[in-house]
Amino acid sequence: MSYILGLDISTANVGWCILRKCDYTFVDAGAISMAKVKCVFNKATAVRQCFHALNEQYPDLSDIIIEENLQAFRPGFSSAKTIVTLARFNGMVTLIAFDVFQLRPQFMNVNSARKSAGLKINRKSDASTKEQVFNFVKDRLPEYEWPTRMLKSGPRKGLVLFADSCYDISDAYIIARSCIQNE
């Protein structure tokens, strides 16, 4: 049986999702949390360790799909420095994926991936794009145990919320699903 690995790469979390290639059913997902890791080389080492573990667990990986880098600067969003940092890290992770899995990763535009998954972003919604993607995927994976965090202080102390890594995991799922359109 062969598998597809979808990746959403950022310097805070690298979301990953495994789908079974024969029928595109969900197998596993997670995120490599690197928010507390400061050095980009240590972040890359954490990614390599996770990829080795995934390669042991899923040796029959046949496809790696990675969300394309942001292609243009948009005022009010990411700075040029942030875009360069993300592109550099994306390149590092892409090379690590090629090295560990011995597969050439494919790149997918996020808008094309969302379209192929049947997700239409409502620009007039009060929910952010990230929230809309997360809710879309969460509805399709009711069995998946999404990561959570508990608030430790303030008036909502003790409240359990979904972890920020859920956005990266849901993006990785959408990217993995885009493999269907590449067939």
C-alpha positions as CSV (number, residue, x, y, z in Angstrom):
1,M,0.0,0.0,0.0
2,S,1.4,3.4,-0.8
3,Y,0.9,6.7,0.9
4,I,0.8,10.5,0.2
5,L,2.5,13.0,2.5
6,G,1.2,16.5,2.5
7,L,3.3,19.3,4.2
8,D,2.5,22.8,5.3
9,I,5.8,24.4,6.2
10,S,6.3,27.3,8.5
11,T,9.0,28.2,11.1
12,A,6.5,27.8,14.0
13,N,5.0,24.4,13.0
14,V,5.4,22.0,10.1
15,G,2.0,20.4,9.6
16,W,2.0,16.9,8.0
17,C,-0.7,14.6,6.8
18,I,-0.6,11.0,5.5
19,L,-3.3,9.7,3.2
20,R,-3.7,6.3,1.7
21,K,-3.1,6.7,-2.1
22,C,-5.4,4.0,-3.3
23,D,-8.5,5.8,-2.0
24,Y,-7.2,9.1,-0.4
25,T,-8.5,8.1,3.0
26,F,-7.0,9.8,6.1
27,V,-4.3,7.8,7.9
28,D,-2.4,10.1,10.3
29,A,-1.5,13.7,10.8
30,G,0.4,15.9,13.2
31,A,2.7,19.0,13.5
32,I,6.3,19.4,14.3
33,S,6.2,22.3,16.9
34,M,9.2,24.6,16.7
35,A,7.9,27.8,18.3
36,K,10.4,27.4,21.1
37,V,13.3,26.4,18.9
38,K,15.2,29.6,17.9
39,C,17.9,28.4,15.5
40,V,16.8,27.6,12.0
41,F,19.3,24.7,11.9
42,N,17.8,23.2,15.1
43,K,14.4,23.5,13.5
44,A,15.6,21.6,10.4
45,T,17.1,18.9,12.7
46,A,13.7,18.5,14.4
47,V,12.0,18.2,11.0
48,R,14.6,15.6,9.9
49,Q,14.0,13.5,13.1
50,C,10.2,13.5,12.5
51,F,10.7,12.6,8.8
52,H,12.9,9.7,9.7
53,A,10.1,8.5,12.1
54,L,7.5,8.9,9.4
55,N,9.7,7.0,6.9
56,E,9.9,4.1,9.3
57,Q,6.2,4.1,10.0
58,Y,5.2,4.6,6.3
59,P,8.0,3.1,4.1
60,D,5.7,2.9,1.1
61,L,5.4,6.7,0.7
62,S,4.9,7.4,-3.0
63,D,4.2,11.1,-3.1
64,I,5.2,14.3,-1.2
65,I,3.1,17.4,-1.8
66,I,4.3,20.7,-0.4
67,E,2.4,24.0,-0.2
68,E,4.1,26.4,-2.6
69,N,6.0,29.4,-1.1
70,L,4.2,32.7,-0.9
71,Q,4.9,34.2,-4.4
72,A,4.3,37.9,-3.8
73,F,4.7,40.6,-1.2
74,R,1.3,42.0,0.0
75,P,1.5,45.2,2.1
76,G,0.0,44.7,5.5
77,F,0.8,41.0,5.7
78,S,4.2,39.4,5.8
79,S,7.3,41.5,5.6
80,A,10.0,40.9,3.0
81,K,12.2,39.5,5.7
82,T,9.6,37.1,6.8
83,I,9.0,35.9,3.2
84,V,12.7,35.3,2.7
85,T,13.0,33.4,6.0
86,L,10.0,31.2,5.1
87,A,11.4,30.6,1.6
88,R,14.8,29.6,3.0
89,F,13.3,27.3,5.6
90,N,10.9,25.8,3.0
91,G,13.9,25.0,0.8
92,M,15.7,23.3,3.7
93,V,12.6,21.2,4.6
94,T,12.1,20.3,0.9
95,L,15.7,19.1,0.6
96,I,15.4,17.1,3.9
97,A,12.2,15.5,2.6
98,F,14.0,14.5,-0.7
99,D,16.9,13.2,1.3
100,V,14.9,11.2,3.8
101,F,12.2,9.8,1.6
102,Q,14.2,9.6,-1.7
103,L,11.2,11.2,-3.5
104,R,11.0,14.4,-5.4
105,P,8.5,16.6,-3.7
106,Q,5.8,18.3,-5.8
107,F,4.6,21.8,-5.1
108,M,0.9,22.9,-5.0
109,N,-0.6,26.3,-4.9
110,V,-2.8,26.6,-1.9
111,N,-5.7,28.1,-3.8
112,S,-5.6,25.2,-6.3
113,A,-5.4,22.7,-3.5
114,R,-8.4,24.2,-1.7
115,K,-10.4,24.2,-4.9
116,S,-9.5,20.5,-5.6
117,A,-10.7,19.6,-2.0
118,G,-14.0,21.4,-2.6
119,L,-13.3,24.2,-0.2
120,K,-14.5,27.7,-1.1
121,I,-13.3,30.5,1.2
122,N,-16.1,32.9,2.1
123,R,-14.3,36.3,2.0
124,K,-17.3,38.0,3.7
125,S,-17.3,35.6,6.7
126,D,-16.2,36.7,10.1
127,A,-14.1,33.6,10.3
128,S,-10.6,33.9,9.1
129,T,-9.3,31.8,6.1
130,K,-7.4,29.7,8.6
131,E,-10.5,29.1,10.7
132,Q,-12.5,28.2,7.6
133,V,-9.9,25.7,6.4
134,F,-9.7,24.2,9.9
135,N,-13.5,23.8,10.2
136,F,-13.7,22.3,6.8
137,V,-11.1,19.7,7.6
138,K,-12.3,19.1,11.1
139,D,-15.8,18.2,9.7
140,R,-14.2,15.7,7.4
141,L,-12.0,14.1,10.1
142,P,-14.4,13.6,13.0
143,E,-12.3,10.7,14.3
144,Y,-9.0,12.6,14.5
145,E,-8.0,13.8,17.9
146,W,-7.0,17.4,17.3
147,P,-4.2,18.9,19.5
148,T,-5.5,21.2,22.3
149,R,-4.0,23.6,24.8
150,M,-5.3,24.8,28.2
151,L,-5.3,28.5,29.1
152,K,-3.1,28.9,32.2
153,S,-4.1,32.4,33.3
154,G,-6.6,35.2,32.9
155,P,-10.4,35.1,33.2
156,R,-10.6,32.0,30.9
157,K,-8.0,30.0,32.9
158,G,-8.6,26.3,32.6
159,L,-10.4,26.7,29.2
160,V,-9.3,24.1,26.6
161,L,-8.9,25.4,23.1
162,F,-7.6,23.9,19.9
163,A,-3.8,24.4,19.5
164,D,-2.5,26.7,16.8
165,S,-0.9,23.7,15.1
166,C,-4.4,22.6,14.1
167,Y,-4.2,25.2,11.3
168,D,-1.0,23.7,10.0
169,I,-2.3,20.2,10.2
170,S,-5.5,21.1,8.3
171,D,-3.5,22.9,5.6
172,A,-1.3,19.8,5.3
173,Y,-4.5,17.7,4.8
174,I,-5.7,20.0,2.0
175,I,-2.3,19.9,0.3
176,A,-2.2,16.0,0.5
177,R,-5.7,15.9,-1.0
178,S,-4.5,18.0,-3.9
179,C,-2.6,14.9,-5.1
180,I,-5.8,13.7,-6.6
181,Q,-5.7,16.5,-9.1
182,N,-2.2,15.6,-10.1
183,E,-3.1,12.1,-11.0
